[in-house]
Amino acid sequence: MKLSQFKFKLPEDRIAQYPVEHRDESRLMVVHKKSDEIEHVQFKDILNYFNEKDVFVFNDTRVFPARMYGNKEKTGAQIEVFLLRELREENLLWDVQVDPARKIRIGNKLYFGEDNSMVAEVIDNTTSRGRTLRFLNDSEHDVFKANLLALGRTPLPTYIKREVEPEDEENYQTLFATKEGAVVAPAAGMHFSRELLRRMEIRDIQRDFLTLHIGLGVFRKIDVEDLSKHRQDSEPMEVTEALMEHVNSLRDAGHKICAVGTSVLRAMETTVGMNGHIKAYKGWTNRFIFPPYECTTCDALITNFHLPYSTMLMATAAFGGYEPVMNAYKVAIEEKYQFGCYGDAMLIVD
């Protein structure tokens, strides 16, 4: 499969800059794999396609305010610092990306906050834009981290062409986000409102959770035409014993397993065993899913509409089939669906 096969023309005004007022009132395109039928409904109607004891698997990662702005020592030049992950708690080491990278060298110090009280030193280059920072701070770790994240902003994707607003802190997060560590939100889960979750309980449609801390690698530009040569960045994940037993028992009983988002699909496929069963696992995954690929761990997928060349679009096409998914995208553009993390959603079912 070639990168160029995931090119399509997406008008700028189809990239959602804000979410809908109510989470579950976005549009939902339902794509039926077996019949190729396409339906257009609201997201709140999604339960009509599921039965008692079917299970939705969500990603419970929580996005932290990763985008910061600091000043370089001596010159005072403003530098964007994007926090990726904490490397060593005891040494206050963080893996970050900086922009503009050409100005930041090993030994430079960066100052953050109105009073420049948060200071970091560059101690290593990791990639062209990647750096390792050591924060110079004597506070207890919990106090330091709270002060650090208080300086950060919600890390909206760069295709959202506006300033971050206070409402984004809540909007760019699922209602069940409990385990901090992501810099990209699991957008499919953001459509689930409290009312919709209550309706799931009433209908005895199950829900469960895994964790995959989504990194910037999902947005990294693919620079090879042959997708088999692309290497996905590694991300930490966990599938618990309890989730494994719950999902596998429901699958064996003939119930549908629905992955809520491509991050869930990638995590489940990372742990796949015999007969579509998943295994408990805690570690890292760099699973890159693209067609042709047979997904065996789930029967349905909920995902947003993604931008051209997106690895998330590729995973969607692997699950739903390249031609049906790309046809659905053509219909979505004709029908004026909204794309991106704040946009509309697609459900792929048999």
TATAFEN-V665640 format. One record per residue. N is the residue number from 1. PHI is phi in whole degrees, 0 to 359 (none if undefined). OMEGA is omega in whole degrees, 0 to 359 (* if undefined). Layout:
N | PHI | OMEGA
N | PHI | OMEGA
This chain:
1 | none | 185
2 | 255 | 177
3 | 303 | 184
4 | 297 | 178
5 | 287 | 180
6 | 249 | 174
7 | 271 | 171
8 | 206 | 183
9 | 273 | 181
10 | 244 | 178
11 | 301 | 183
12 | 304 | 184
13 | 285 | 176
14 | 267 | 177
15 | 267 | 185
16 | 297 | 177
17 | 263 | 177
18 | 220 | 174
19 | 282 | 172
20 | 292 | 185
21 | 298 | 179
22 | 247 | 189
23 | 308 | 188
24 | 269 | 181
25 | 253 | 170
26 | 289 | 178
27 | 279 | 179
28 | 227 | 172
29 | 265 | 179
30 | 255 | 180
31 | 250 | 180
32 | 267 | 187
33 | 297 | 187
34 | 286 | 185
35 | 257 | 185
36 | 66 | 177
37 | 292 | 176
38 | 237 | 176
39 | 242 | 178
40 | 238 | 182
41 | 222 | 172
42 | 264 | 183
43 | 299 | 181
44 | 298 | 179
45 | 274 | 190
46 | 298 | 183
47 | 292 | 178
48 | 295 | 183
49 | 257 | 182
50 | 226 | 182
51 | 239 | 177
52 | 307 | 178
53 | 77 | 168
54 | 296 | 185
55 | 229 | 172
56 | 263 | 176
57 | 255 | 183
58 | 255 | 170
59 | 261 | 184
60 | 265 | 177
61 | 298 | 179
62 | 240 | 179
63 | 283 | 176
64 | 254 | 184
65 | 288 | 194
66 | 270 | 185
67 | 266 | 181
68 | 236 | 176
69 | 231 | 179
70 | 230 | 179
71 | 239 | 179
72 | 283 | 179
73 | 300 | 177
74 | 71 | 184
75 | 278 | 183
76 | 73 | 180
77 | 298 | 179
78 | 284 | 181
79 | 234 | 172
80 | 276 | 177
81 | 241 | 181
82 | 253 | 180
83 | 289 | 179
84 | 261 | 178
85 | 194 | 176
86 | 280 | 183
87 | 268 | 180
88 | 221 | 182
89 | 299 | 186
90 | 290 | 180
91 | 255 | 181
92 | 57 | 180
93 | 265 | 179
94 | 229 | 171
95 | 271 | 185
96 | 221 | 166
97 | 244 | 181
98 | 236 | 179
99 | 210 | 1
100 | 281 | 186
101 | 290 | 185
102 | 297 | 183
103 | 271 | 189
104 | 247 | 182
105 | 237 | 178
106 | 303 | 181
107 | 99 | 177
108 | 295 | 173
109 | 249 | 178
110 | 239 | 183
111 | 241 | 183
112 | 233 | 179
113 | 91 | 182
114 | 299 | 181
115 | 258 | 180
116 | 57 | 185
117 | 280 | 177
118 | 261 | 186
119 | 236 | 177
120 | 225 | 177
121 | 245 | 177
122 | 281 | 182
123 | 244 | 179
124 | 198 | 169
125 | 260 | 181
126 | 249 | 175
127 | 220 | 181
128 | 300 | 178
129 | 249 | 185
130 | 276 | 177
131 | 220 | 168
132 | 255 | 179
133 | 252 | 169
134 | 247 | 179
135 | 279 | 182
136 | 261 | 188
137 | 209 | 183
138 | 259 | 182
139 | 287 | 170
140 | 303 | 187
141 | 303 | 182
142 | 298 | 179
143 | 291 | 178
144 | 303 | 184
145 | 294 | 177
146 | 298 | 179
147 | 293 | 179
148 | 296 | 184
149 | 291 | 176
150 | 294 | 179
151 | 272 | 184
152 | 272 | 178
153 | 238 | 177
154 | 302 | 186
155 | 275 | 178
156 | 300 | 176
157 | 301 | 184
158 | 291 | 177
159 | 284 | 171
160 | 270 | 191
161 | 267 | 176
162 | 205 | 177
163 | 286 | 175
164 | 295 | 179
165 | 244 | 183
166 | 306 | 182
167 | 294 | 181
168 | 294 | 180
169 | 302 | 177
170 | 271 | 184
171 | 295 | 183
172 | 270 | 184
173 | 195 | 173
174 | 280 | 179
175 | 289 | 184
176 | 249 | 179
177 | 287 | 185
178 | 236 | 187
179 | 247 | 187
180 | 294 | 176
181 | 162 | 183
182 | 266 | 170
183 | 244 | 174
184 | 230 | 183
185 | 282 | 171
186 | 284 | 196
187 | 298 | 181
188 | 300 | 180
189 | 287 | 182
190 | 288 | 180
191 | 279 | 185
192 | 274 | 178
193 | 270 | 176
194 | 299 | 179
195 | 296 | 180
196 | 295 | 177
197 | 295 | 177
198 | 293 | 178
199 | 297 | 175
200 | 299 | 180
201 | 298 | 181
202 | 298 | 180
203 | 275 | 182
204 | 58 | 169
205 | 271 | 190
206 | 284 | 170
207 | 218 | 179
208 | 208 | 191
209 | 222 | 164
210 | 236 | 180
211 | 233 | 168
212 | 222 | 182
213 | 278 | 187
214 | 288 | 181
215 | 253 | 181
216 | 293 | 180
217 | 302 | 179
218 | 292 | 179
219 | 257 | 183
220 | 296 | 181
221 | 295 | 176
222 | 278 | 186
223 | 249 | 175
224 | 233 | 179
225 | 283 | 179
226 | 275 | 187
227 | 295 | 178
228 | 294 | 181
229 | 262 | 178
230 | 281 | 177
231 | 244 | 180
232 | 285 | 175
233 | 294 | 179
234 | 280 | 179
235 | 225 | 178
236 | 285 | 182
237 | 210 | 175
238 | 210 | 167
239 | 246 | 185
240 | 278 | 175
241 | 301 | 182
242 | 296 | 178
243 | 296 | 180
244 | 305 | 182
245 | 294 | 181
246 | 296 | 184
247 | 293 | 183
248 | 294 | 180
249 | 292 | 178
250 | 290 | 176
251 | 299 | 181
252 | 297 | 179
253 | 274 | 175
254 | 91 | 180
255 | 269 | 182
256 | 283 | 173
257 | 250 | 182
258 | 246 | 175
259 | 276 | 179
260 | 267 | 179
261 | 107 | 181
262 | 289 | 176
263 | 294 | 177
264 | 293 | 178
265 | 301 | 181
266 | 295 | 180
267 | 295 | 181
268 | 293 | 180
269 | 290 | 174
270 | 296 | 187
271 | 254 | 187
272 | 295 | 176
273 | 239 | 180
274 | 284 | 174
275 | 59 | 179
276 | 76 | 177
277 | 289 | 174
278 | 257 | 180
279 | 242 | 175
280 | 293 | 183
281 | 198 | 172
282 | 225 | 183
283 | 171 | 184
284 | 238 | 174
285 | 225 | 170
286 | 234 | 183
287 | 297 | 177
288 | 247 | 185
289 | 253 | 177
290 | 210 | 182
291 | 292 | 353
292 | 277 | 182
293 | 205 | 179
294 | 261 | 177
295 | 277 | 185
296 | 244 | 186
297 | 271 | 183
298 | 215 | 185
299 | 253 | 182
300 | 214 | 180
301 | 222 | 171
302 | 252 | 180
303 | 205 | 175
304 | 280 | 174
305 | 272 | 189
306 | 257 | 183
307 | 279 | 178
308 | 306 | 177
309 | 67 | 184
310 | 287 | 174
311 | 297 | 179
312 | 287 | 173
313 | 297 | 180
314 | 297 | 178
315 | 295 | 178
316 | 298 | 180
317 | 292 | 177
318 | 294 | 181
319 | 285 | 187
320 | 266 | 185
321 | 97 | 185
322 | 301 | 185
323 | 294 | 178
324 | 299 | 181
325 | 290 | 180
326 | 293 | 174
327 | 293 | 178
328 | 298 | 178
329 | 293 | 176
330 | 298 | 177
331 | 296 | 181
332 | 300 | 179
333 | 292 | 178
334 | 298 | 183
335 | 269 | 175
336 | 64 | 170
337 | 292 | 178
338 | 262 | 185
339 | 253 | 176
340 | 92 | 187
341 | 297 | 178
342 | 263 | 184
343 | 265 | 184
344 | 273 | 188
345 | 233 | 176
346 | 233 | 171
347 | 245 | 176
348 | 251 | 181
349 | 226 | 176
350 | 295 | *
